[in-house]
Amino acid sequence: MKPYRILFIKPPDSDVNVLSLDVPLGILYLSACLKKNFGDLVRTDIIDLRLEQEVEAPLTAKIREFPPDLIGISLLAFNKLFIKRYISLIKALAPAAKMVIGGPDATYSYQEFLRQYPGIDFAVIGEGERVFTNLVRMLMTGGEAGSVKGIAFRKDDQILVSAREEFIQDLDSLPFPDYG
């Protein structure tokens, strides 16, 4: 069985005068949770566009090198311009891939993103470690999106929101971030 391929994208911060070169811990935790839960059934890769001089060429190269089944984009408020500029390119390069947004801006602005950008299939609301893992499980098994807690999605031209996933009480239960 071919592994389910998940590409995480950390957008550049260049649309505003901000530069943050922190370690993308959210993405690394998600990757670690996926590997813990699915083992060899999934493969993950990350492109951190904050480290690139420009966006289009490295993004195109990464998607061609690692054709994803699922694309996860981590969003902060100042990354909206990235979505506006590059969502069509991403979808053109990986038309069959499902696209998920997560992070603080996705949690609070999911309706805006899902309405404006039909290429986005899901938004993770709140903590992503359990939610994203359950979303991947649902996608891999062909389940129903409404069965996954903590997501927003489109169905029949409506934006639906599932019940929230409970907060993770025991943070020590999470695997260490996947530094590769």
C-alpha positions as protocol buffer text, in pm:
chain_id: "A"
residue {
  index: 1
  type: MET
  ca { x: 0 y: 0 z: 0 }
}
residue {
  index: 2
  type: LYS
  ca { x: 132 y: 341 z: -101 }
}
residue {
  index: 3
  type: PRO
  ca { x: 187 y: 576 z: 197 }
}
residue {
  index: 4
  type: TYR
  ca { x: -53 y: 869 z: 231 }
}
residue {
  index: 5
  type: ARG
  ca { x: 159 y: 1177 z: 159 }
}
residue {
  index: 6
  type: ILE
  ca { x: 112 y: 1494 z: 363 }
}
residue {
  index: 7
  type: LEU
  ca { x: 292 y: 1817 z: 279 }
}
residue {
  index: 8
  type: PHE
  ca { x: 299 y: 2091 z: 540 }
}
residue {
  index: 9
  type: ILE
  ca { x: 353 y: 2449 z: 425 }
}
residue {
  index: 10
  type: LYS
  ca { x: 475 y: 2725 z: 652 }
}
residue {
  index: 11
  type: PRO
  ca { x: 403 y: 3046 z: 455 }
}
residue {
  index: 12
  type: PRO
  ca { x: 648 y: 3333 z: 431 }
}
residue {
  index: 13
  type: ASP
  ca { x: 601 y: 3631 z: 659 }
}
residue {
  index: 14
  type: SER
  ca { x: 699 y: 3878 z: 388 }
}
residue {
  index: 15
  type: ASP
  ca { x: 353 y: 4019 z: 318 }
}
residue {
  index: 16
  type: VAL
  ca { x: 406 y: 4249 z: 616 }
}
residue {
  index: 17
  type: ASN
  ca { x: 718 y: 4382 z: 776 }
}
residue {
  index: 18
  type: VAL
  ca { x: 751 y: 4078 z: 1002 }
}
residue {
  index: 19
  type: LEU
  ca { x: 1019 y: 3816 z: 1011 }
}
residue {
  index: 20
  type: SER
  ca { x: 986 y: 3529 z: 1252 }
}
residue {
  index: 21
  type: LEU
  ca { x: 1232 y: 3246 z: 1225 }
}
residue {
  index: 22
  type: ASP
  ca { x: 1106 y: 3033 z: 1506 }
}
residue {
  index: 23
  type: VAL
  ca { x: 1091 y: 2657 z: 1475 }
}
residue {
  index: 24
  type: PRO
  ca { x: 749 y: 2566 z: 1326 }
}
residue {
  index: 25
  type: LEU
  ca { x: 658 y: 2356 z: 1631 }
}
residue {
  index: 26
  type: GLY
  ca { x: 291 y: 2320 z: 1543 }
}
residue {
  index: 27
  type: ILE
  ca { x: 375 y: 2146 z: 1216 }
}
residue {
  index: 28
  type: LEU
  ca { x: 646 y: 1934 z: 1379 }
}
residue {
  index: 29
  type: TYR
  ca { x: 402 y: 1816 z: 1648 }
}
residue {
  index: 30
  type: LEU
  ca { x: 143 y: 1729 z: 1382 }
}
residue {
  index: 31
  type: SER
  ca { x: 399 y: 1529 z: 1187 }
}
residue {
  index: 32
  type: ALA
  ca { x: 507 y: 1344 z: 1503 }
}
residue {
  index: 33
  type: CYS
  ca { x: 145 y: 1261 z: 1592 }
}
residue {
  index: 34
  type: LEU
  ca { x: 81 y: 1127 z: 1244 }
}
residue {
  index: 35
  type: LYS
  ca { x: 392 y: 907 z: 1253 }
}
residue {
  index: 36
  type: LYS
  ca { x: 302 y: 781 z: 1602 }
}
residue {
  index: 37
  type: ASN
  ca { x: -53 y: 691 z: 1496 }
}
residue {
  index: 38
  type: PHE
  ca { x: 3 y: 567 z: 1141 }
}
residue {
  index: 39
  type: GLY
  ca { x: 369 y: 461 z: 1121 }
}
residue {
  index: 40
  type: ASP
  ca { x: 469 y: 375 z: 765 }
}
residue {
  index: 41
  type: LEU
  ca { x: 118 y: 438 z: 633 }
}
residue {
  index: 42
  type: VAL
  ca { x: 197 y: 810 z: 611 }
}
residue {
  index: 43
  type: ARG
  ca { x: 487 y: 1016 z: 485 }
}
residue {
  index: 44
  type: THR
  ca { x: 524 y: 1380 z: 577 }
}
residue {
  index: 45
  type: ASP
  ca { x: 734 y: 1661 z: 440 }
}
residue {
  index: 46
  type: ILE
  ca { x: 761 y: 2030 z: 523 }
}
residue {
  index: 47
  type: ILE
  ca { x: 847 y: 2339 z: 324 }
}
residue {
  index: 48
  type: ASP
  ca { x: 923 y: 2646 z: 534 }
}
residue {
  index: 49
  type: LEU
  ca { x: 885 y: 2932 z: 288 }
}
residue {
  index: 50
  type: ARG
  ca { x: 1017 y: 3181 z: 543 }
}
residue {
  index: 51
  type: LEU
  ca { x: 1362 y: 3046 z: 456 }
}
residue {
  index: 52
  type: GLU
  ca { x: 1328 y: 3108 z: 82 }
}
residue {
  index: 53
  type: GLN
  ca { x: 1412 y: 3420 z: -119 }
}
residue {
  index: 54
  type: GLU
  ca { x: 1098 y: 3378 z: -329 }
}
residue {
  index: 55
  type: VAL
  ca { x: 793 y: 3155 z: -308 }
}
residue {
  index: 56
  type: GLU
  ca { x: 676 y: 3018 z: -642 }
}
residue {
  index: 57
  type: ALA
  ca { x: 982 y: 2823 z: -759 }
}
residue {
  index: 58
  type: PRO
  ca { x: 1059 y: 2640 z: -432 }
}
residue {
  index: 59
  type: LEU
  ca { x: 690 y: 2571 z: -369 }
}
residue {
  index: 60
  type: THR
  ca { x: 647 y: 2431 z: -720 }
}
residue {
  index: 61
  type: ALA
  ca { x: 962 y: 2220 z: -687 }
}
residue {
  index: 62
  type: LYS
  ca { x: 853 y: 2077 z: -351 }
}
residue {
  index: 63
  type: ILE
  ca { x: 505 y: 1980 z: -473 }
}
residue {
  index: 64
  type: ARG
  ca { x: 654 y: 1814 z: -782 }
}
residue {
  index: 65
  type: GLU
  ca { x: 920 y: 1633 z: -576 }
}
residue {
  index: 66
  type: PHE
  ca { x: 670 y: 1522 z: -308 }
}
residue {
  index: 67
  type: PRO
  ca { x: 326 y: 1496 z: -474 }
}
residue {
  index: 68
  type: PRO
  ca { x: 89 y: 1519 z: -178 }
}
residue {
  index: 69
  type: ASP
  ca { x: -245 y: 1357 z: -104 }
}
residue {
  index: 70
  type: LEU
  ca { x: -304 y: 1625 z: 159 }
}
residue {
  index: 71
  type: ILE
  ca { x: -162 y: 1974 z: 205 }
}
residue {
  index: 72
  type: GLY
  ca { x: -166 y: 2142 z: 544 }
}
residue {
  index: 73
  type: ILE
  ca { x: -101 y: 2516 z: 567 }
}
residue {
  index: 74
  type: SER
  ca { x: -22 y: 2681 z: 900 }
}
residue {
  index: 75
  type: LEU
  ca { x: -173 y: 3031 z: 916 }
}
residue {
  index: 76
  type: LEU
  ca { x: -119 y: 3341 z: 1120 }
}
residue {
  index: 77
  type: ALA
  ca { x: -313 y: 3662 z: 1051 }
}
residue {
  index: 78
  type: PHE
  ca { x: -37 y: 3808 z: 833 }
}
residue {
  index: 79
  type: ASN
  ca { x: -35 y: 3501 z: 605 }
}
residue {
  index: 80
  type: LYS
  ca { x: -368 y: 3587 z: 437 }
}
residue {
  index: 81
  type: LEU
  ca { x: -189 y: 3739 z: 140 }
}
residue {
  index: 82
  type: PHE
  ca { x: -5 y: 3408 z: 85 }
}
residue {
  index: 83
  type: ILE
  ca { x: -336 y: 3226 z: 53 }
}
residue {
  index: 84
  type: LYS
  ca { x: -472 y: 3490 z: -183 }
}
residue {
  index: 85
  type: ARG
  ca { x: -163 y: 3478 z: -406 }
}
residue {
  index: 86
  type: TYR
  ca { x: -79 y: 3108 z: -406 }
}
residue {
  index: 87
  type: ILE
  ca { x: -388 y: 2895 z: -340 }
}
residue {
  index: 88
  type: SER
  ca { x: -461 y: 2867 z: -714 }
}
residue {
  index: 89
  type: LEU
  ca { x: -103 y: 2767 z: -791 }
}
residue {
  index: 90
  type: ILE
  ca { x: -103 y: 2504 z: -515 }
}
residue {
  index: 91
  type: LYS
  ca { x: -432 y: 2361 z: -639 }
}
residue {
  index: 92
  type: ALA
  ca { x: -309 y: 2360 z: -1001 }
}
residue {
  index: 93
  type: LEU
  ca { x: 7 y: 2171 z: -899 }
}
residue {
  index: 94
  type: ALA
  ca { x: -179 y: 1920 z: -681 }
}
residue {
  index: 95
  type: PRO
  ca { x: -539 y: 1915 z: -807 }
}
residue {
  index: 96
  type: ALA
  ca { x: -636 y: 1589 z: -633 }
}
residue {
  index: 97
  type: ALA
  ca { x: -484 y: 1685 z: -297 }
}
residue {
  index: 98
  type: LYS
  ca { x: -714 y: 1789 z: -16 }
}
residue {
  index: 99
  type: MET
  ca { x: -617 y: 2119 z: 144 }
}
residue {
  index: 100
  type: VAL
  ca { x: -637 y: 2195 z: 516 }
}
residue {
  index: 101
  type: ILE
  ca { x: -563 y: 2519 z: 697 }
}
residue {
  index: 102
  type: GLY
  ca { x: -478 y: 2536 z: 1064 }
}
residue {
  index: 103
  type: GLY
  ca { x: -333 y: 2769 z: 1320 }
}
residue {
  index: 104
  type: PRO
  ca { x: -473 y: 3072 z: 1498 }
}
residue {
  index: 105
  type: ASP
  ca { x: -611 y: 3250 z: 1192 }
}
residue {
  index: 106
  type: ALA
  ca { x: -780 y: 2936 z: 1063 }
}
residue {
  index: 107
  type: THR
  ca { x: -944 y: 2887 z: 1402 }
}
residue {
  index: 108
  type: TYR
  ca { x: -1093 y: 3236 z: 1411 }
}
residue {
  index: 109
  type: SER
  ca { x: -1146 y: 3309 z: 1041 }
}
residue {
  index: 110
  type: TYR
  ca { x: -1241 y: 2967 z: 900 }
}
residue {
  index: 111
  type: GLN
  ca { x: -1567 y: 3095 z: 751 }
}
residue {
  index: 112
  type: GLU
  ca { x: -1386 y: 3370 z: 562 }
}
residue {
  index: 113
  type: PHE
  ca { x: -1127 y: 3128 z: 421 }
}
residue {
  index: 114
  type: LEU
  ca { x: -1377 y: 2858 z: 325 }
}
residue {
  index: 115
  type: ARG
  ca { x: -1607 y: 3113 z: 157 }
}
residue {
  index: 116
  type: GLN
  ca { x: -1336 y: 3298 z: -37 }
}
residue {
  index: 117
  type: TYR
  ca { x: -1114 y: 3008 z: -138 }
}
residue {
  index: 118
  type: PRO
  ca { x: -1288 y: 2698 z: -276 }
}
residue {
  index: 119
  type: GLY
  ca { x: -949 y: 2521 z: -295 }
}
residue {
  index: 120
  type: ILE
  ca { x: -949 y: 2492 z: 83 }
}
residue {
  index: 121
  type: ASP
  ca { x: -1136 y: 2180 z: 191 }
}
residue {
  index: 122
  type: PHE
  ca { x: -1104 y: 2190 z: 570 }
}
residue {
  index: 123
  type: ALA
  ca { x: -1009 y: 2420 z: 856 }
}
residue {
  index: 124
  type: VAL
  ca { x: -880 y: 2281 z: 1184 }
}
residue {
  index: 125
  type: ILE
  ca { x: -1029 y: 2468 z: 1477 }
}
residue {
  index: 126
  type: GLY
  ca { x: -828 y: 2480 z: 1798 }
}
residue {
  index: 127
  type: GLU
  ca { x: -552 y: 2237 z: 1890 }
}
residue {
  index: 128
  type: GLY
  ca { x: -455 y: 2033 z: 1588 }
}
residue {
  index: 129
  type: GLU
  ca { x: -276 y: 1726 z: 1720 }
}
residue {
  index: 130
  type: ARG
  ca { x: -586 y: 1508 z: 1772 }
}
residue {
  index: 131
  type: VAL
  ca { x: -803 y: 1686 z: 1516 }
}
residue {
  index: 132
  type: PHE
  ca { x: -556 y: 1661 z: 1230 }
}
residue {
  index: 133
  type: THR
  ca { x: -478 y: 1298 z: 1312 }
}
residue {
  index: 134
  type: ASN
  ca { x: -850 y: 1216 z: 1308 }
}
residue {
  index: 135
  type: LEU
  ca { x: -898 y: 1411 z: 986 }
}
residue {
  index: 136
  type: VAL
  ca { x: -619 y: 1215 z: 818 }
}
residue {
  index: 137
  type: ARG
  ca { x: -771 y: 889 z: 945 }
}
residue {
  index: 138
  type: MET
  ca { x: -1109 y: 990 z: 800 }
}
residue {
  index: 139
  type: LEU
  ca { x: -955 y: 1082 z: 464 }
}
residue {
  index: 140
  type: MET
  ca { x: -753 y: 760 z: 446 }
}
residue {
  index: 141
  type: THR
  ca { x: -1056 y: 542 z: 520 }
}
residue {
  index: 142
  type: GLY
  ca { x: -1315 y: 736 z: 319 }
}
residue {
  index: 143
  type: GLY
  ca { x: -1523 y: 838 z: 621 }
}
residue {
  index: 144
  type: GLU
  ca { x: -1755 y: 1133 z: 666 }
}
residue {
  index: 145
  type: ALA
  ca { x: -1611 y: 1477 z: 745 }
}
residue {
  index: 146
  type: GLY
  ca { x: -1886 y: 1542 z: 1000 }
}
residue {
  index: 147
  type: SER
  ca { x: -1751 y: 1256 z: 1212 }
}
residue {
  index: 148
  type: VAL
  ca { x: -1429 y: 1449 z: 1285 }
}
residue {
  index: 149
  type: LYS
  ca { x: -1444 y: 1682 z: 1583 }
}
residue {
  index: 150
  type: GLY
  ca { x: -1281 y: 2024 z: 1555 }
}
residue {
  index: 151
  type: ILE
  ca { x: -1311 y: 2100 z: 1184 }
}
residue {
  index: 152
  type: ALA
  ca { x: -1501 y: 2329 z: 951 }
}
residue {
  index: 153
  type: PHE
  ca { x: -1573 y: 2216 z: 596 }
}
residue {
  index: 154
  type: ARG
  ca { x: -1797 y: 2275 z: 297 }
}
residue {
  index: 155
  type: LYS
  ca { x: -2092 y: 2050 z: 213 }
}
residue {
  index: 156
  type: ASP
  ca { x: -2359 y: 2133 z: -44 }
}
residue {
  index: 157
  type: ASP
  ca { x: -2252 y: 2501 z: -56 }
}
residue {
  index: 158
  type: GLN
  ca { x: -2281 y: 2533 z: 321 }
}
residue {
  index: 159
  type: ILE
  ca { x: -2003 y: 2575 z: 573 }
}
residue {
  index: 160
  type: LEU
  ca { x: -2045 y: 2321 z: 849 }
}
residue {
  index: 161
  type: VAL
  ca { x: -1862 y: 2310 z: 1180 }
}
residue {
  index: 162
  type: SER
  ca { x: -1831 y: 1994 z: 1384 }
}
residue {
  index: 163
  type: ALA
  ca { x: -1829 y: 1984 z: 1764 }
}
residue {
  index: 164
  type: ARG
  ca { x: -1505 y: 2103 z: 1921 }
}
residue {
  index: 165
  type: GLU
  ca { x: -1243 y: 1851 z: 2022 }
}
residue {
  index: 166
  type: GLU
  ca { x: -1154 y: 1860 z: 2392 }
}
residue {
  index: 167
  type: PHE
  ca { x: -830 y: 2027 z: 2488 }
}
residue {
  index: 168
  type: ILE
  ca { x: -538 y: 1794 z: 2544 }
}
residue {
  index: 169
  type: GLN
  ca { x: -503 y: 1772 z: 2922 }
}
residue {
  index: 170
  type: ASP
  ca { x: -188 y: 1560 z: 2936 }
}
residue {
  index: 171
  type: LEU
  ca { x: 65 y: 1737 z: 2717 }
}
residue {
  index: 172
  type: ASP
  ca { x: 322 y: 1471 z: 2808 }
}
residue {
  index: 173
  type: SER
  ca { x: 112 y: 1227 z: 2603 }
}
residue {
  index: 174
  type: LEU
  ca { x: 220 y: 1405 z: 2285 }
}
residue {
  index: 175
  type: PRO
  ca { x: 524 y: 1271 z: 2102 }
}
residue {
  index: 176
  type: PHE
  ca { x: 831 y: 1489 z: 2073 }
}
residue {
  index: 177
  type: PRO
  ca { x: 825 y: 1718 z: 1766 }
}
residue {
  index: 178
  type: ASP
  ca { x: 937 y: 1549 z: 1445 }
}
residue {
  index: 179
  type: TYR
  ca { x: 1263 y: 1727 z: 1370 }
}
residue {
  index: 180
  type: GLY
  ca { x: 1325 y: 1475 z: 1089 }
}
